[in-house]
Amino acid sequence: MSHIPEKKEAAVKIENKKAVGSIKIDSFYKAIVETIREPLLILDSDLRIIHANKSFYKVFKVNKSETIGNLIYELGNRQWDIPKLHTLLDDILIKNHQSMNFQIESNFPVIGERIMQLNVRRVIQQKKNQQLILLAIEDVTDHILVEKSLLISEEKFRRAFETARDGVLLIDKISGKIVNSNLSAQNLLNYSSDELLELKLWEIGFLRDEKQFSDANLALERKGLLNFNDVSVKTKDKTEINADVYLMDKAKVIQCNIRDITDRKLLIDELIEKEGRYHDLFNYISSGVAVYEAVEDGNDFIIKDYNPAAEKIDHKSRSEAIGRKVTDVFPGIHEITLLETFRRVWKTGQPEQHPISFYKDKNLTGWRGNFVYRLPSGEIVAVYNDLTDVKKVEARAMWLASFPELNPLMVLEIDKNNHIEYMNPAVKKQFPDIEANSKSHPFFNNISPAIKSLQKENIENTTTEVKVGINCFHRSSAVLRIVRTLEFMPMTLQLENKPN
């Protein structure tokens, strides 16, 4: 019993197809339908399909048995069952209307999501007095997508045109007249929009005349883009501004972009001047300066620049250093941990004063002091000095400083106010109370005249006799010239027992 409705429905469909098959179409109409390239259907007054041309079967990937005799709304997955299409076809049958360019968008079996444009018309077969509907179908999906894309592109271009920081002019290819301009161009050239429409491109400078415009136009057709770098463009008040100008071929017009480079030129000139000063400093400074670029993710560094002082300090020419890794040029860099300082400064950007270190490899030895910092470019700079001679002087000074301590003779240093600055162990042993009674101690008797004599007569030393208790001493006084420039006037007093 459950199969009876299905059998009845199938029987009805068969009867409908037989009824459709009984409708004869004039050979004239049929011939026209078959010659049309677009898909086309002929419907009866019940909106059943009585004929479909070859293009319909080809485009929609269906066959005749799936099509003929079916209501148009039942085709495929009922993608034609659209309320607006119902209304459209009913109006055509009742009111004898025709409809052009009616669009539907649907997901069709096999061919997928498409946009179809329908042209519908009612016709009457006079001999049989039969009412038919011709339904022409055009796939306009690609056309619509292209149209939407163009609208989006035009909107993007319009927004870019209006908001561009560069001045933009649109130029007629034939006449050279300005046909449009953006606000930036109007502000840059000091013209209103209407005033610019009265001008031709060569009237704002950078092109001399109409002939040069024609030559540029021909070159533009071949290349698509022309650059005019650092040229003069004239404003309304005849002021000339430095600009880079770009001409682009845009089918019916030429797009002219004008970029004001006045500030850039001033900056470049300033940078050139500063660079000149930098090079003078770089070349004539007495400290060695080396510029490094990080490689291997900051594990090593390539020498990018190397000043004359560095050549002198390291006994290497620029050609021996530039372009090579610092670990190859200075293999002893590991031992003084300078490479670790390079890495830290490169990573953190914080400058560091590297401790004075003794550098040594098979070709070079010496004491070095390095100050390392990072440039905005990411390169690092090491400014360094050869401190070998300083270290030698320090070592000798320490060596000499040990002599008074070991000297069996008494040695003191006093300033010009008779204050004791230093006394060796021999003094402390001979005069245990001298430090507590420095000004009243017999040792200092008549010391002031001796000091004045040394200063006035500019002599190196003087010797006088001094009596302390029952003992007499030779007191030899000398000015330490090395500190005289500091306005510090100590004297070295050497005492020895005078023979009785």
Buried (B, 14 or more C-beta within 10 A) or exposed (E): EEEEEEEEEEEEEEEBBEBBEEBEBBEEBBEEBEEBEBBBBBBBEEBBBBBBBBBBBEBBEBEEEBBBBBBBBBBBEEBBBBEEBBEBBEBBBEEEEBBEEBEBEBEBEEEEEBBBBBBBBBBEBEEEEBBBBBBBBBBBBEEBEEEEEEEEEEEEEEEEBEEBEBBBBBBBBEEBBBBBBBBBBBEBBEBEEEBBEEBBBBBBBBBEEEEEBEEBBEBBEEEEEBEBEEBEBBBBEEEEBBBBBBBBBBEEBBBBBBBBBEEEEEEEEEEEEEEEEEEEEBEEBEBBBBBBBBEEEBEBBBBBBBBBBBBEBBEBEBEBBBEBBBBEBBBBBEEBEBBEBBBBBBEEEEEBEBEBBBBEEEEBEBBBBBBBBBEEEEBBBBBBBBBBEEBEEEEEEEEEEEEBEEEEBBBBBBBBEBEBEBBBBBBEEBBEEBEEEBEEBBBBEEBEEBBEBBEEEEEEEBEBEBEBEEEBBBBBBBBEEEEEEEEEBBBBBBBEEEEE
